[in-house]
């Protein structure tokens, strides 16, 4: 299945969409958030993503995380400001809504897509409310199983929205390498028949590259200005140098994919001649001579009759003399 998102096609051999997950790495500062947007653009990201929530709606006031989230809130005007700033920088802005109110706000500022967090994959009412806005839906699948993913998909389909991207993800920060389970990308493609991406929560920069090479069509990577900054996600995020290098390598990987058809490449054309063999005179062959296996060899380069015709040529007569080590062509024999 192929859908359009962030003004690009995703799926069916289209180029990988790369998302810089700014998330909470703005530390509650609009200035830092704008810097993340600017850097994401300069690093080659297609889009930058944030998270839209109010701490009181997201977590209990008794939770140890309540005050952390409270410090990281942006108000409605600030999200509108970030959206406008992203447009001015030439990069798509979107965000993960954690409430109906957040969906309404993001819809009002015309985000191009909604991203549902892994923690809300079973929050059917929120998924349905967002899907009703008819924008592309990006569903993260950390901590989930096939049945839960299917239920979320069915919810989106139930309101007539067929623009869906599923993101394989492991909700650990960072996940152990032996639990990244990248083969799930291919399995999800087989089962759900929608574009599959990879949302990376780890610090190993090799993982998103491998996920791209085995078929992930969207890569989301946590993005920070510096690993030295305080906050929950900075250490498991890519800094600008790492993110830029990741984008560069993903684009190289895409070039390696080719068109999937097996044929001789332009770079192989010379070697097709130089490395292959053709029928060649072992000795000087006089006009009228009968070609035998003793006087006809198979040698490089492939400028004469192909080796597959060897038996057909043996027993024929030379219609003119052929010098030793000269390729034999059809015009040389009767």
GUROTI-116401 format. One line per field, with one value per residue: residue number from 1; x, y, z of N, C-alpha, C in turn. Coordinates in pm, whole numbers, plus 50000, padded with zeros to 5 digits. Example, Ala and Ser with C-alpha at 12.3 -4.5 7.8 and 13.67 -1.06 7.14 Angstrom:
num 1_2
n.c1 51319_51285
n.c2 49431_49775
n.c3 50780_50708
ca.c1 51230_51367
ca.c2 49550_49894
ca.c3 50780_50714
c.c1 51320_51290
c.c2 49670_50003
c.c3 50780_50787
***
This chain:
num 1_2_3_4_5_6_7_8_9_10_11_12_13_14_15_16_17_18_19_20_21_22_23_24_25_26_27_28_29_30_31_32_33_34_35_36_37_38_39_40_41_42_43_44_45_46_47_48_49_50_51_52_53_54_55_56_57_58_59_60_61_62_63_64_65_66_67_68_69_70_71_72_73_74_75_76_77_78_79_80_81_82_83_84_85_86_87_88_89_90_91_92_93_94_95_96_97_98_99_100_101_102_103_104_105_106_107_108_109_110_111_112_113_114_115_116_117_118_119_120_121_122_123_124_125_126_127_128_129_130_131_132_133_134_135_136_137_138_139_140_141_142_143_144_145_146_147_148_149_150_151_152_153_154_155_156_157_158_159_160_161_162_163_164_165_166_167_168_169_170_171_172_173_174_175_176_177_178_179_180_181_182_183_184_185_186_187_188_189_190_191_192_193_194_195_196_197_198_199_200_201_202_203_204_205_206_207_208_209_210_211_212_213_214_215_216_217_218_219_220_221_222_223_224_225_226_227_228_229_230_231_232_233_234_235_236_237_238_239_240_241_242_243_244_245_246_247_248_249_250_251_252_253_254_255_256_257_258_259_260_261_262_263_264_265_266_267_268_269_270_271_272_273_274_275_276_277_278_279_280_281_282_283_284_285_286_287_288_289_290_291_292_293_294_295_296_297_298_299_300_301_302_303_304_305_306_307_308_309_310_311_312_313_314_315_316_317_318_319_320_321_322_323_324_325_326_327_328_329_330_331_332_333_334
n.c1 50085_50044_50083_50045_50241_50366_50413_50534_50555_50497_50597_50596_50854_50928_51128_51286_51116_51225_51218_51275_51263_51187_51048_51056_51283_51320_51317_51122_51160_51090_51273_51481_51334_51284_51543_51594_51421_51535_51789_51716_51616_51850_51998_51879_51632_51295_51075_50979_50906_50699_50556_50228_50066_49901_50015_49837_49643_49777_49913_49886_49860_49992_50193_50543_50637_50486_50554_50774_50669_50503_50676_50754_50555_50396_50204_49896_49938_50214_50260_50139_50311_50549_50475_50438_50697_50836_50734_50844_51106_51105_51040_50842_50607_50483_50297_50260_49949_49804_49553_49200_49171_49426_49436_49245_49370_49606_49493_49374_49595_49680_49843_50023_49984_49888_50049_50034_50125_50315_50226_49960_49842_49642_49447_49168_48959_49089_49245_49044_48918_49121_49164_48930_48972_49073_49336_49666_49758_49994_50104_50259_50404_50520_50559_50342_50120_50024_49744_49661_49761_49611_49354_49379_49429_49188_49018_49092_49032_48757_48640_48668_48921_49207_49467_49746_50036_50239_50456_50725_50854_51047_50973_51177_51446_51763_51663_51763_52007_51961_51689_51572_51453_51420_51326_51057_50961_50942_50760_50533_50474_50394_50163_49988_49982_50040_50236_50540_50728_51012_51054_51296_51437_51684_52041_52228_52356_52359_52132_51894_51985_52010_51744_51629_51752_51631_51374_51220_51013_50980_51173_51205_51380_51504_51600_51846_52001_52231_52405_52473_52282_52027_51763_51508_51543_51770_52020_51967_51928_52001_52261_52311_52530_52540_52282_52275_52468_52342_52120_52253_52369_52143_52032_52230_52202_51950_52012_52156_51961_51850_51656_51549_51534_51703_51972_52230_52443_52540_52799_52908_52943_53186_53333_53175_53252_53532_53568_53426_53417_53492_53466_53784_54069_54307_54534_54690_54441_54372_54207_53919_53965_53852_53682_53793_53790_54043_54164_54009_53950_53831_53838_53913_53890_53525_53458_53378_53206_52968_53036_52833_52766_52958_52963_52802_52955_53181_53313_53233_53332_53603_53565_53748_54094_54199_54364_54589_54487_54288_53956_53671_53415_53072_53074_53304_53281_53125
n.c2 49880_50227_50552_50909_51131_51399_51535_51348_51030_50723_50391_50107_50113_50381_50667_50664_50805_51039_51115_51352_51307_51527_51535_51539_51677_51948_52053_52214_52465_52713_52832_52643_52445_52559_52569_52298_52236_52387_52267_52005_52033_52118_51889_51716_51597_51497_51567_51705_51609_51659_51639_51659_51754_51781_51775_51704_51560_51347_51195_51070_51295_51203_51055_50995_51111_51329_51604_51628_51606_51826_52042_52029_52106_52272_52557_52622_52836_52835_52592_52654_52853_52708_52543_52729_52828_52602_52578_52807_52729_52531_52263_51981_51990_51804_51631_51426_51357_51349_51360_51433_51706_51781_51664_51824_52075_52030_51963_52205_52370_52257_52021_51777_51508_51259_51122_50838_50741_50459_50385_50451_50279_50102_50271_50312_50498_50746_50699_50660_50910_51079_50963_51026_51277_51248_51259_51132_50852_50762_50493_50388_50086_49979_49752_49599_49339_49129_49110_49337_49540_49494_49555_49830_49916_49838_50013_50261_50210_50181_50430_50508_50588_50525_50582_50489_50431_50196_50172_49987_49932_49934_49970_50057_50227_50270_50001_49658_49521_49260_49249_49412_49315_49330_49179_49179_49388_49301_49094_49232_49374_49168_49080_49304_49469_49742_50049_50013_50138_50233_50313_50444_50394_50377_50411_50319_50375_50210_50055_50193_50212_49946_49872_50022_49903_49656_49708_49909_50188_50436_50624_50703_50895_50972_51301_51531_51833_51813_51559_51617_51762_51800_51574_51325_51188_51257_51118_50885_50973_51100_51324_51635_51585_51305_51249_51370_51219_50972_51020_51067_50812_50654_50749_50663_50387_50357_50407_50182_49988_49978_49887_49644_49461_49201_49260_49344_49588_49931_49979_49732_49671_49685_49484_49271_49207_49178_48986_48763_48471_48369_48179_48090_48090_47839_47788_47895_47898_47763_47864_47679_47474_47221_47281_47176_47035_47053_47268_47482_47702_47828_48142_48454_48783_48830_48858_48715_48423_48298_48083_47890_47800_47627_47343_47342_47470_47315_47100_47247_47437_47658_47963_48143_48224_48216_48385_48268_48287_48462_48580_48385_48440_48428_48498_48393_48127_47852
n.c3 50000_49932_50049_50083_50267_50458_50224_50065_49905_50070_50104_49875_49745_49765_49871_50195_50469_50701_51037_51284_51615_51832_52065_52408_52436_52432_52678_52791_52689_52460_52299_52279_52155_51903_51811_51788_51578_51371_51353_51292_51035_50900_50922_50749_50796_50719_50862_51182_51511_51797_52132_52250_52529_52849_53172_53375_53243_53150_53342_53677_53952_54166_54068_54023_53800_53742_53800_53639_53376_53388_53383_53124_52956_52678_52589_52401_52225_52200_52067_51823_51745_51712_51505_51298_51286_51199_50941_50830_50823_50643_50700_50790_51054_51322_51583_51878_52002_52328_52425_52369_52347_52270_52018_51887_51901_51748_51507_51446_51400_51175_51140_50946_50998_51241_51522_51710_52028_52154_52407_52396_52219_52279_52352_52247_52209_52184_51956_51765_51770_51675_51423_51293_51194_50951_50870_50784_50982_51219_51384_51671_51791_52021_52294_52225_52088_51807_51800_51940_51778_51548_51644_51687_51424_51302_51426_51317_51048_51074_51070_50817_50746_50574_50568_50688_50883_51030_51308_51397_51717_52019_52345_52540_52700_52663_52433_52491_52272_52179_52188_52003_51774_51484_51272_51296_51147_50879_50919_51005_50775_50606_50735_50777_50552_50513_50503_50683_50947_51155_51485_51675_51987_52093_52158_51984_51674_51460_51445_51334_51070_50984_51009_50809_50589_50581_50514_50649_50612_50710_50930_51261_51485_51802_51891_51985_52101_52244_52419_52671_52793_53046_53122_53040_52792_52648_52643_52502_52251_51919_51847_51660_51479_51469_51378_51127_50994_51002_50835_50595_50549_50530_50293_50121_50148_50031_49764_49714_49701_49441_49146_49182_48979_48803_48614_48377_48498_48430_48516_48490_48226_48075_48205_48146_47894_47926_48130_48063_47846_47506_47196_47076_46861_46898_46757_46447_46212_45907_45602_45517_45694_45922_46218_46531_46866_46957_46833_46890_47147_47471_47565_47730_47575_47573_47286_47075_46951_47182_47467_47506_47259_47178_47116_46894_46707_46668_46421_46207_45914_45850_45683_45607_45677_46023_46271_46529_46869_46814_46844_46753_46527_46408_46142_46058_46001_45822
ca.c1 50000_50123_50010_50124_50255_50474_50433_50612_50494_50562_50559_50616_50987_50954_51241_51255_51083_51306_51156_51352_51175_51231_50984_51068_51420_51322_51328_51024_51204_51051_51397_51547_51248_51310_51677_51579_51358_51635_51894_51657_51613_51986_52049_51816_51507_51176_50977_51019_50789_50696_50451_50131_49998_49896_50056_49721_49567_49863_49957_49832_49938_50071_50303_50674_50667_50394_50623_50863_50587_50449_50781_50778_50435_50383_50062_49845_50003_50352_50256_50111_50435_50644_50427_50471_50843_50876_50702_50943_51233_51090_51034_50708_50589_50367_50313_50181_49847_49775_49416_49112_49202_49550_49398_49178_49471_49694_49411_49353_49717_49695_49954_49998_49961_49884_50129_49985_50237_50300_50148_49819_49796_49517_49354_49087_48880_49179_49279_48926_48895_49223_49143_48815_49018_49107_49477_49743_49778_50119_50080_50374_50357_50599_50492_50216_50119_49953_49601_49642_49784_49495_49241_49404_49407_49045_48957_49116_48953_48614_48591_48695_49057_49294_49604_49807_50174_50272_50596_50781_50928_51065_50957_51278_51529_51752_51632_51878_52028_51900_51543_51525_51357_51395_51251_50914_50926_50899_50641_50420_50440_50321_50033_49899_49975_50051_50376_50595_50848_51081_51074_51414_51455_51816_52156_52312_52321_52354_51998_51806_52036_51972_51598_51604_51800_51541_51242_51149_50987_50989_51261_51191_51494_51509_51694_51884_52109_52353_52388_52506_52165_51953_51632_51496_51566_51886_52129_51927_51896_52112_52292_52307_52631_52497_52159_52311_52538_52240_52045_52345_52386_52014_52020_52321_52137_51843_52073_52199_51845_51830_51518_51505_51541_51837_52021_52367_52452_52631_52937_52953_52946_53322_53372_53096_53336_53667_53573_53364_53497_53430_53545_53910_54159_54426_54645_54649_54346_54369_54078_53874_53990_53741_53706_53792_53806_54185_54209_53919_53948_53738_53925_53875_53762_53403_53435_53342_53088_52953_53072_52720_52753_53081_52937_52741_53058_53275_53276_53209_53450_53642_53550_53874_54192_54180_54493_54593_54445_54184_53819_53601_53280_52988_53112_53428_53254_53011
ca.c2 50000_50349_50672_51032_51192_51497_51570_51242_50899_50623_50257_50070_50153_50525_50694_50657_50930_51047_51204_51387_51308_51623_51484_51618_51726_52095_52087_52316_52595_52739_52865_52516_52376_52618_52526_52159_52241_52438_52166_51890_52067_52121_51751_51642_51533_51537_51621_51710_51573_51691_51571_51757_51701_51850_51676_51659_51464_51236_51111_51105_51394_51130_50989_51061_51179_51440_51733_51627_51640_51961_52136_52014_52145_52394_52593_52618_52940_52792_52492_52725_52924_52609_52500_52838_52836_52489_52615_52906_52659_52434_52127_51950_51983_51734_51603_51316_51405_51259_51386_51485_51848_51790_51635_51943_52180_51995_51974_52348_52429_52188_51926_51688_51370_51233_51010_50780_50682_50318_50373_50473_50190_50040_50380_50307_50620_50851_50663_50684_51055_51135_50909_51093_51401_51208_51279_51008_50807_50690_50422_50319_49956_49926_49677_49541_49213_49138_49133_49477_49622_49475_49630_49972_49936_49827_50137_50364_50172_50189_50565_50535_50640_50417_50636_50438_50381_50131_50186_49890_50003_49866_50077_50057_50344_50208_49857_49569_49490_49131_49261_49509_49234_49397_49093_49211_49482_49221_49020_49326_49403_49053_49065_49419_49527_49888_50087_49987_50215_50195_50422_50399_50451_50338_50499_50258_50435_50106_49994_50251_50182_49809_49868_50074_49807_49539_49744_50017_50294_50561_50612_50809_50886_51078_51404_51625_51927_51768_51452_51670_51831_51722_51534_51179_51124_51310_51021_50784_51046_51134_51466_51676_51518_51167_51245_51403_51103_50869_51056_51045_50669_50600_50784_50574_50255_50361_50393_50043_49903_49962_49870_49509_49372_49150_49288_49394_49729_50009_49964_49597_49648_49652_49354_49169_49169_49140_48872_48646_48405_48337_48082_48151_47999_47799_47793_47954_47811_47796_47861_47546_47377_47179_47322_47066_47078_47078_47397_47588_47715_47926_48238_48596_48847_48778_48935_48620_48338_48263_47944_47799_47748_47554_47214_47368_47519_47206_47026_47339_47471_47800_48015_48214_48194_48283_48387_48214_48376_48552_48537_48331_48492_48352_48532_48321_47985_47829
ca.c3 50000_49918_50088_50081_50398_50454_50083_50002_49906_50155_50061_49736_49697_49775_49960_50337_50538_50823_51135_51404_51731_51933_52186_52530_52444_52437_52820_52827_52638_52321_52228_52248_52058_51772_51771_51744_51445_51277_51336_51223_50893_50845_50922_50641_50834_50645_50957_51323_51591_51939_52206_52297_52647_52977_53271_53454_53163_53110_53453_53809_54026_54265_53999_54036_53674_53720_53797_53522_53261_53405_53341_52981_52882_52599_52575_52264_52144_52173_51961_51699_51712_51663_51372_51204_51271_51115_50802_50785_50805_50535_50750_50839_51199_51375_51725_51934_52095_52439_52470_52265_52333_52193_51879_51835_51883_51636_51385_51422_51342_51047_51128_50831_51040_51385_51569_51834_52101_52188_52529_52366_52112_52324_52385_52126_52193_52134_51818_51681_51762_51585_51288_51232_51132_50814_50839_50800_51119_51242_51509_51727_51838_52130_52402_52177_52014_51680_51824_51981_51659_51462_51701_51660_51281_51274_51474_51215_50930_51101_51041_50676_50726_50531_50558_50811_50889_51157_51346_51491_51821_52147_52445_52644_52669_52531_52437_52471_52130_52145_52193_51904_51699_51357_51179_51309_51039_50764_50957_51008_50635_50553_50799_50776_50418_50518_50522_50817_50981_51279_51581_51748_52121_52141_52134_51881_51545_51358_51442_51231_50936_50953_50992_50674_50489_50571_50467_50718_50515_50785_51045_51361_51575_51903_51846_52089_52067_52311_52517_52803_52849_53144_53075_53033_52662_52576_52625_52403_52129_51829_51839_51519_51396_51450_51298_50989_50939_50982_50714_50481_50525_50483_50151_50049_50148_49931_49632_49702_49673_49298_49102_49215_48862_48781_48479_48375_48531_48344_48563_48457_48082_48030_48259_48076_47781_47966_48223_48002_47741_47376_47118_47034_46788_46973_46661_46320_46143_45764_45533_45479_45801_46007_46357_46627_47005_46982_46780_46935_47293_47532_47632_47736_47614_47509_47163_46970_46975_47324_47500_47500_47122_47147_47050_46764_46616_46639_46301_46095_45834_45846_45547_45577_45781_46152_46341_46664_46977_46763_46871_46636_46513_46315_46007_46024_45976_45730
c.c1 50088_50036_50103_50122_50377_50514_50522_50531_50571_50507_50589_50742_51012_51070_51195_51223_51155_51251_51252_51253_51232_51171_50988_51203_51434_51333_51233_51057_51165_51174_51471_51466_51272_51448_51674_51519_51461_51741_51841_51652_51752_52047_51983_51689_51393_51075_51037_50894_50807_50586_50359_50048_49988_49925_49936_49638_49646_49894_49897_49922_50025_50189_50433_50710_50582_50467_50719_50785_50534_50550_50803_50657_50460_50235_50024_49915_50146_50356_50228_50237_50539_50605_50463_50621_50894_50849_50803_51079_51227_51091_50894_50709_50467_50396_50227_50078_49821_49635_49333_49144_49329_49524_49337_49277_49556_49619_49391_49475_49764_49823_49922_49966_49948_49969_50073_50101_50209_50212_49999_49767_49666_49414_49263_49009_48966_49215_49163_48903_48994_49200_49029_48853_49068_49251_49549_49769_49907_50106_50207_50326_50444_50510_50371_50234_50031_49805_49574_49663_49662_49375_49256_49380_49259_48970_48973_49033_48804_48555_48626_48833_49148_49440_49679_49951_50191_50421_50634_50864_50942_51068_51048_51380_51667_51712_51759_51887_51958_51747_51487_51430_51320_51321_51101_50869_50872_50771_50517_50378_50355_50178_49939_49889_49967_50198_50420_50722_50911_51104_51182_51427_51593_51924_52248_52268_52315_52211_51907_51854_51999_51822_51559_51641_51709_51396_51165_51135_50978_51080_51237_51302_51490_51626_51719_51992_52241_52319_52414_52387_52093_51813_51628_51543_51697_51993_52096_51891_52021_52136_52298_52410_52591_52376_52190_52380_52439_52161_52128_52354_52256_51995_52114_52260_52028_51897_52116_52083_51829_51683_51465_51508_51686_51875_52162_52367_52553_52776_52995_52980_53085_53364_53292_53175_53468_53673_53506_53451_53418_53520_53666_53997_54281_54552_54599_54560_54338_54229_54043_53895_53861_53776_53690_53813_53952_54228_54118_53918_53841_53821_53862_53946_53644_53368_53397_53216_53086_52983_52957_52701_52873_53053_52876_52847_53155_53223_53245_53341_53476_53631_53663_53969_54167_54312_54479_54561_54342_54047_53755_53458_53201_53025_53237_53402_53130_52892
c.c2 50124_50469_50792_51096_51283_51531_51469_51114_50808_50487_50235_50132_50303_50547_50698_50796_50930_51155_51226_51399_51401_51587_51580_51688_51878_52145_52199_52455_52610_52771_52738_52439_52428_52578_52381_52153_52283_52332_52042_51913_52060_51981_51665_51569_51584_51606_51621_51689_51610_51608_51676_51698_51808_51745_51618_51555_51336_51141_51159_51207_51328_51057_51067_51138_51306_51574_51744_51669_51783_52066_52134_52051_52269_52428_52598_52718_52901_52684_52556_52797_52827_52558_52603_52845_52722_52519_52713_52843_52553_52290_52102_51934_51898_51694_51484_51373_51302_51282_51432_51632_51869_51761_51759_52056_52152_52001_52120_52413_52352_52103_51828_51544_51366_51112_50963_50707_50536_50297_50389_50382_50120_50144_50403_50436_50734_50824_50696_50833_51120_51090_50978_51226_51376_51241_51144_50979_50724_50626_50351_50194_49895_49860_49598_49402_49231_49170_49278_49572_49613_49554_49779_50004_49933_49952_50249_50335_50196_50326_50606_50593_50522_50461_50604_50396_50319_50143_50074_49968_49913_49975_50056_50162_50332_50061_49775_49530_49359_49133_49359_49443_49295_49310_49118_49308_49405_49145_49109_49364_49291_49049_49181_49492_49679_49924_50066_50068_50161_50319_50377_50471_50423_50438_50445_50307_50331_50054_50059_50224_50041_49800_49920_49970_49686_49580_49850_50136_50432_50535_50732_50790_51002_51171_51504_51720_51881_51658_51501_51741_51739_51692_51385_51114_51162_51205_50915_50847_51067_51284_51506_51606_51375_51158_51273_51286_50989_50895_51027_50897_50605_50630_50699_50434_50250_50345_50249_49951_49876_49944_49729_49411_49326_49171_49341_49545_49800_49987_49827_49575_49610_49514_49240_49116_49110_49013_48748_48592_48395_48238_48153_48046_47967_47808_47870_47854_47854_47788_47719_47441_47345_47216_47202_47122_47107_47216_47513_47589_47813_48021_48377_48672_48787_48862_48845_48543_48294_48115_47845_47737_47662_47426_47235_47409_47407_47123_47116_47377_47621_47851_48109_48187_48278_48274_48326_48324_48480_48496_48489_48383_48412_48380_48456_48177_47969_47772
c.c3 50000_49956_50084_50219_50395_50311_50010_50003_50000_50115_49914_49676_49695_49873_50106_50392_50673_50915_51252_51520_51838_52069_52303_52540_52434_52580_52863_52774_52491_52236_52187_52144_51917_51720_51722_51604_51340_51248_51263_51073_50832_50839_50815_50677_50746_50736_51096_51406_51737_52006_52268_52410_52755_53082_53346_53378_53138_53224_53584_53878_54133_54202_54018_53911_53653_53707_53679_53398_53269_53357_53189_52895_52796_52593_52427_52173_52108_52066_51826_51650_51654_51525_51267_51179_51182_50968_50747_50757_50695_50580_50808_50991_51231_51518_51765_52031_52205_52496_52351_52239_52251_52045_51815_51809_51760_51503_51347_51357_51218_51037_51015_50869_51192_51418_51703_51901_52133_52310_52507_52255_52149_52369_52264_52103_52138_51988_51724_51663_51665_51441_51217_51167_50989_50773_50847_50947_51128_51380_51554_51800_51948_52235_52354_52118_51890_51700_51860_51862_51566_51513_51675_51513_51246_51318_51373_51090_50950_51072_50897_50647_50692_50519_50688_50788_51027_51183_51442_51593_51943_52254_52565_52603_52734_52543_52425_52323_52091_52154_52091_51804_51564_51255_51187_51201_50919_50795_50956_50866_50577_50607_50768_50642_50420_50530_50667_50835_51108_51364_51680_51880_52178_52107_52024_51743_51433_51339_51337_51089_50894_50928_50854_50569_50476_50547_50542_50624_50578_50905_51136_51464_51673_51872_51958_52039_52128_52412_52659_52869_52947_53090_53050_52904_52593_52547_52520_52269_52045_51837_51691_51430_51367_51358_51151_50921_50913_50855_50590_50447_50479_50334_50065_50039_50042_49789_49607_49665_49524_49264_49128_49099_48843_48635_48489_48399_48440_48384_48528_48309_48030_48077_48197_47956_47830_48050_48167_47887_47611_47304_47059_46966_46873_46888_46539_46246_45997_45708_45491_45587_45877_46152_46450_46767_47039_46937_46820_47088_47339_47617_47638_47625_47536_47386_47046_47005_47121_47348_47487_47360_47081_47066_46911_46660_46574_46519_46183_46031_45840_45703_45510_45694_45907_46228_46481_46766_46933_46800_46742_46637_46410_46171_45960_45983_45887_45808
***
